[in-house]
């Protein structure tokens, strides 16, 4: 999908990591110059990534059938040639040898690409068999949803490969193979191209992500220093609303975070709706609190008491408006979470969580802050880049 292709280009991901890991809790003031500097650094990094040599990412387009036509992300092998600028190729699975390791006994009369599964022989050998049969390229179905075109051992046969070699996800490959088996007279047609990430200035979405990252850094600093401003409406009202971070917090935080990720890895299919429920409840509560304190401060008429609710105390007009706003955002996210429109309410809820946490956490010294950020750096590196070696 287009989202997978954008993710593969890295700049939005880098911006997001800076977004949620920025040490804003240690800022004493928010300066316009600091915000502009953050924007410039993010923009320069994203632009440099966009101009770098394109990674071996394939734009795989399925032209027919309409049931799953569209663009998909694939990956070229390091020894792959560039695909020919032909509109579409028909797909073909060798009869009796879905692995593509033996000599093809029967092939289509017009331009085709072979589509095979990954076992029994090396990718280079599969490519050579397809090349000998006259294929324009070969598509290798991954054994899972992760496409890995790295050879399992060194081979000199890749020097003899003169066709393009593309890997695709298992889910897409299974659909293609199943369709071709049931519709031999109407095989799937596909086209291939090398995906090139757009530059920052030609892609408004990149610029939007950087603006969001910069604005959240500023918002985090603003919330974390609220208690330093006299009369700030968002400042904690009592010591019970403040969590003082001690020396064990970084270790406990990383340990519990790691344990949670492992549990979710094994039990996600059972816990997914519990997580959605907690996200909605927490998001609604956080947004209600943030909207309420600002409404009653900037519009004193909204402090008018409506009623007294059991266990909650006095209910103001500001409370009702805040609940309505927060509820609308949460309900909209629940309805649209699996569509392209779900990102905005999800980001609003996430930003509310982060700002609320910045408002409550207190780091007593720079030494503890440095320890927390160092551990979080290792936490990110391990779970993003090293954990795939242990978990498939």
C-alpha positions in Angstrom: 0.0 0.0 0.0 1.0 3.6 -0.3 1.4 3.9 3.5 3.9 1.0 3.4 5.9 2.7 0.7 6.0 6.0 2.6 7.1 4.2 5.7 9.9 2.5 3.9 11.4 5.8 2.9 12.1 6.6 6.6 11.7 10.4 7.0 8.2 10.2 8.7 9.5 7.5 11.0 12.5 9.5 12.0 10.3 12.5 12.6 8.0 10.4 14.8 10.8 9.1 16.9 12.0 12.6 17.5 8.4 13.5 18.2 7.9 11.1 21.1 11.5 11.0 22.5 12.3 14.7 22.7 13.6 15.6 26.2 11.1 18.5 26.5 10.6 17.9 30.2 13.9 19.5 31.0 13.2 22.8 29.1 12.7 25.9 31.2 11.2 28.0 28.5 10.0 27.6 24.9 11.9 29.8 22.5 10.8 30.5 18.9 14.4 29.9 17.8 14.3 26.4 19.4 11.2 25.5 17.5 12.6 26.8 14.2 15.8 24.9 14.8 13.9 21.7 15.4 11.9 22.3 12.2 15.1 22.9 10.2 16.8 19.7 11.5 13.8 17.6 10.7 13.4 19.1 7.3 17.1 18.7 6.4 17.0 15.1 7.5 13.9 14.3 5.6 15.1 16.1 2.5 18.5 14.3 2.6 16.7 11.0 2.9 14.5 11.8 0.0 17.5 12.6 -2.2 19.5 9.6 -1.2 19.9 6.6 -3.5 16.6 4.8 -3.6 16.4 1.6 -1.6 15.6 -1.6 -3.4 11.9 -1.1 -2.9 9.5 -2.2 -5.6 6.2 -0.6 -6.6 4.1 -3.7 -7.5 0.9 -2.9 -9.4 -1.8 -5.5 -9.8 -3.9 -4.5 -12.8 -6.5 -7.3 -12.6 -8.7 -8.7 -11.1 -10.5 -5.7 -9.6 -11.0 -7.6 -6.3 -7.4 -6.9 -5.2 -6.0 -4.6 -7.9 -3.9 -1.7 -6.7 -0.3 -0.9 -5.6 1.7 -3.0 -3.2 5.1 -2.8 -1.7 7.8 -5.3 -2.7 11.5 -5.6 -2.6 14.1 -6.1 -5.3 17.0 -8.4 -4.8 20.4 -6.8 -4.8 21.4 -8.5 -8.0 18.1 -7.7 -9.8 18.0 -5.8 -13.0 15.6 -2.9 -13.6 12.1 -4.0 -14.9 11.3 -3.3 -18.5 8.9 -0.3 -19.1 6.2 -2.6 -20.2 2.6 -1.9 -19.1 1.8 -5.3 -17.7 3.1 -8.9 -17.6 1.0 -12.0 -17.1 1.9 -14.1 -14.1 2.8 -17.8 -14.4 3.5 -20.5 -11.9 5.5 -23.5 -13.2 3.1 -26.5 -13.4 4.1 -29.3 -10.9 6.8 -27.2 -9.3 5.5 -24.2 -7.4 9.0 -23.7 -6.0 10.5 -23.0 -9.4 13.6 -25.0 -8.9 13.3 -27.4 -11.8 13.4 -26.7 -15.6 10.1 -25.2 -16.8 8.3 -27.8 -19.0 5.6 -25.4 -20.2 5.5 -21.6 -20.5 3.2 -18.9 -21.9 3.7 -17.7 -25.5 3.9 -14.0 -24.5 5.8 -11.9 -22.0 5.4 -13.3 -18.5 6.8 -13.2 -15.0 7.2 -16.4 -13.0 5.7 -16.4 -9.5 7.2 -19.1 -7.1 7.5 -20.0 -3.5 10.8 -19.7 -1.6 11.7 -23.2 -0.5 14.0 -26.0 -1.9 16.7 -23.9 -3.7 18.3 -20.4 -3.6 16.7 -17.3 -5.0 19.4 -17.1 -7.6 18.7 -20.6 -8.8 15.0 -19.8 -9.1 15.8 -16.7 -11.1 18.1 -18.6 -13.5 15.4 -21.3 -14.1 12.9 -18.5 -14.9 15.4 -16.8 -17.2 16.1 -19.9 -19.1 12.4 -20.3 -19.7 12.2 -16.9 -21.2 10.6 -15.0 -18.3 11.0 -11.3 -18.1 11.3 -11.5 -14.3 10.5 -13.6 -11.3 8.3 -12.9 -8.2 9.2 -14.8 -5.1 6.5 -15.2 -2.5 7.8 -14.6 1.1 7.2 -17.3 3.7 5.5 -14.6 5.9 4.5 -11.0 5.8 8.1 -9.8 6.0 9.8 -9.6 2.6 13.5 -10.6 3.0 15.5 -10.9 -0.3 18.9 -11.3 1.4 20.6 -14.6 0.3 20.9 -17.2 3.0 24.5 -18.0 1.8 26.9 -16.5 -0.6 26.5 -17.5 -4.2 28.3 -16.7 -7.5 25.2 -17.7 -9.6 23.7 -14.2 -9.1 26.2 -12.9 -11.7 24.3 -14.9 -14.3 20.9 -13.4 -13.4 19.8 -10.9 -16.1 16.1 -10.5 -15.2 14.4 -8.6 -12.4 13.8 -10.4 -9.1 11.1 -9.2 -6.7 9.9 -10.4 -3.4 6.3 -9.9 -2.2 4.3 -10.6 1.0 2.8 -14.0 1.5 -0.8 -12.7 1.6 -0.5 -11.1 -1.8 1.4 -14.1 -3.3 -1.2 -16.6 -2.0 -4.0 -14.6 -3.7 -2.2 -14.5 -7.0 -1.4 -18.2 -7.0 -5.0 -19.1 -5.9 -6.5 -16.9 -8.7 -4.2 -18.3 -11.4 -5.1 -21.9 -10.4 -8.8 -21.2 -10.7 -8.6 -18.9 -13.8 -6.0 -20.4 -16.0 -7.4 -18.6 -19.1 -7.3 -15.2 -17.3 -4.1 -15.0 -15.3 -3.3 -12.0 -13.1 -1.5 -9.1 -14.8 1.2 -7.1 -13.0 3.6 -4.3 -13.6 6.8 -3.4 -11.6 8.8 -0.2 -11.0 11.4 1.0 -8.6 9.8 3.2 -6.0 11.5 6.6 -5.5 10.6 8.5 -2.4 9.4 12.1 -3.2 11.5 15.0 -2.0 10.3 17.0 1.0 9.3 20.0 -0.9 7.3 18.1 -3.5 5.3 16.1 -1.0 3.0 18.1 1.3 2.5 15.1 3.6 6.2 15.1 4.5 6.0 18.8 5.4 2.9 18.2 7.4 4.6 15.4 9.5 7.5 17.7 10.2 5.2 20.5 11.3 3.3 18.1 13.6 6.6 16.9 15.1 7.8 20.4 15.7 4.5 21.6 17.2 4.4 18.6 19.6 7.9 19.3 20.8 6.8 22.9 21.6 3.5 21.7 23.2 5.4 19.1 25.3 7.8 21.8 26.6 4.8 24.1 27.3 3.0 21.5 29.3 6.1 20.3 31.2 6.8 23.8 32.4 3.2 24.8 33.3 4.0 24.9 37.0 6.6 27.5 36.5 4.1 30.0 35.1 2.0 31.7 37.7 -1.7 31.1 37.2 -1.3 28.6 34.3 -4.6 26.8 33.8 -2.9 23.5 32.9 -0.5 23.4 35.9 -1.2 20.6 38.4 -3.4 21.8 41.2 -2.0 19.5 43.9 1.0 17.3 44.6 -1.3 14.2 44.0 -1.3 15.2 40.3 2.5 15.1 40.1 4.7 11.9 39.7 8.2 12.4 40.9 10.6 10.2 38.9 13.1 8.3 41.1 16.3 6.4 40.1 14.4 3.1 39.5 11.8 4.6 37.1 13.9 4.2 33.9 14.6 0.5 34.6 11.0 -0.2 35.6 9.6 1.7 32.7 11.8 -0.1 30.1 11.2 -3.5 31.7 7.4 -3.1 31.9 7.4 -1.7 28.3 9.4 -4.8 27.1 7.1 -7.2 29.0 4.0 -5.6 27.5 5.4 -5.9 23.9 6.2 -9.6 24.4 2.7 -10.2 25.9 1.1 -8.4 23.0 3.2 -10.4 20.5 1.7 -13.6 21.7 -1.8 -12.5 22.8 -2.6 -9.7 20.4 -5.5 -11.5 18.8 -7.1 -11.8 22.3 -6.2 -8.4 23.7 -6.8 -6.2 20.7 -10.2 -5.1 21.8 -9.1 -4.6 25.4 -6.3 -2.3 24.1 -8.8 -0.4 21.9 -11.1 0.0 24.9 -8.3 1.3 27.2 -7.1 3.7 24.5 -10.6 5.1 24.1 -11.2 5.5 27.8 -7.8 7.0 28.5 -8.0 9.3 25.5 -11.5 10.5 26.4 -10.4 11.2 30.0 -7.2 12.9 29.0 -8.8 15.2 26.4 -11.7 16.0 28.7 -9.3 17.2 31.4 -7.2 19.3 29.1 -10.2 20.9 27.3 -12.0 21.5 30.6 -9.2 23.4 32.4 -8.7 25.6 29.4 -12.4 26.4 28.8 -13.1 27.3 32.4 -10.0 29.5 32.5 -10.4 31.4 29.3 -14.2 31.6 29.4 -15.2 32.1 33.0 -18.9 31.9 32.2 -18.4 28.2 31.5 -17.6 27.7 35.2 -21.4 27.8 35.9 -22.4 24.7 38.0 -25.0 22.4 36.3 -25.4 19.7 38.9 -23.5 17.5 41.3 -22.7 14.0 40.1 -22.2 11.1 42.6 -18.4 10.3 43.0 -17.5 13.1 40.6 -18.6 16.2 42.5 -19.8 19.5 40.9 -20.3 19.4 37.1 -19.8 22.6 35.2 -20.8 23.7 31.7 -17.1 23.5 30.7 -17.2 19.8 31.8 -20.1 19.1 29.4 -18.5 20.8 26.5 -15.2 19.0 27.1 -16.9 15.6 27.3 -18.8 16.3 24.1 -15.5 17.3 22.3 -13.5 14.4 23.6 -16.3 11.9 23.0 -16.7 13.0 19.4 -13.0 12.6 18.7 -12.9 9.1 20.3 -16.1 7.9 18.5 -14.8 9.2 15.2 -11.6 7.3 15.7 -13.4 4.1 16.5 -15.5 4.3 13.4 -12.7 5.4 11.1 -9.7 3.7 12.6 -9.2 1.2 9.8 -9.6 3.8 7.0 -7.3 6.5 5.7 -9.2 9.1 7.8 -8.3 7.5 11.1 -4.9 9.1 11.5 -6.1 12.6 12.6 -8.2 11.6 15.6 -5.6 9.0 16.6 -2.8 11.6 16.5 -5.0 14.0 18.6 -5.6 11.3 21.2 -1.9 10.4 21.2 -0.8 14.0 21.5 -3.2 14.4 24.5 -1.6 11.4 26.2 1.9 12.8 25.7 1.1 16.3 26.8 -0.8 15.0 29.9 2.2 12.8 30.8 4.6 15.7 30.4 2.3 17.8 32.7 2.5 15.2 35.5 6.0 13.8 35.3 8.8 15.6 37.1 12.5 14.7 36.5 14.5 16.0 39.5 17.9 16.3 37.8 19.7 16.1 34.5 21.5 12.9 35.5 18.2 11.0 35.8 17.0 12.5 32.6 20.1 11.4 30.8 19.7 7.9 32.2 16.1 7.7 31.1 16.8 8.9 27.6 19.8 6.6 27.2 17.7 3.5 28.2 14.9 4.6 26.0 17.4 4.9 23.1 18.5 1.3 23.7 14.8 0.2 24.1 14.0 1.7 20.7 17.1 0.2 18.9 16.4 -3.3 20.4 12.7 -3.5 19.6 12.9 -1.9 16.2 16.0 -3.4 14.7 17.2 -6.4 16.9 13.9 -8.0 18.0 13.1 -9.4 14.4 16.0 -11.7 14.9 14.1 -13.4 17.8 10.5 -12.9 16.7 9.1 -13.7 13.3 
